[in-house]
Amino acid sequence: MNYVILTGRLTADPVLRYTPTGVPVLGFTLAVDRRSRTPEGEKEADFIDIVVWRKQAEICANYLKKGRLVGVEGRLEISRFQGADGQTHRKVRVIAYRVEFLDSKPREEEVPEEITSFDEDAFVDDISQKIDIDLGEDV
């Protein structure tokens, strides 16, 4: 079973892009606090790349901003690639099935509390086509 649940804050505004066939895909990095602290007593965090697809990606792009607190459910994806230096690198990210907005919504916006418009069959079709989207270094 490959199932991940995370709670954290966006480190930057999310980036919405489209595949060559027009499918929306959103990327952002989530800062997830660790239970441990540094020897100086400061909080530690992991920074995890998140990918959101289709209608859910567009909704998240409209409402999420840097610093927003969200819950993410999804699956872990690990890919390998060869860098310009000839070394093999691994990229770890979470493909989101569900994104839930956990902090209070900004006053000027009406934000849905939960986004669950995931179409699993369509998602599996896209993955089987192995569409690879470069979400950039800042995602």
Secondary structure, DSSP 4 states (H G I P E B T S, - for coil): ---EEEEEEESS--EEEE-TT--EEEEEEEEEEEEEE-TTS-EEEEEEEEEEEHHHHHHHHHH--TT-EEEEEEEEEEEEEE-TTS-EEEEEEEEEEEEEE-SPPPTT----SEE----HHHHHHHHHTT------TT-
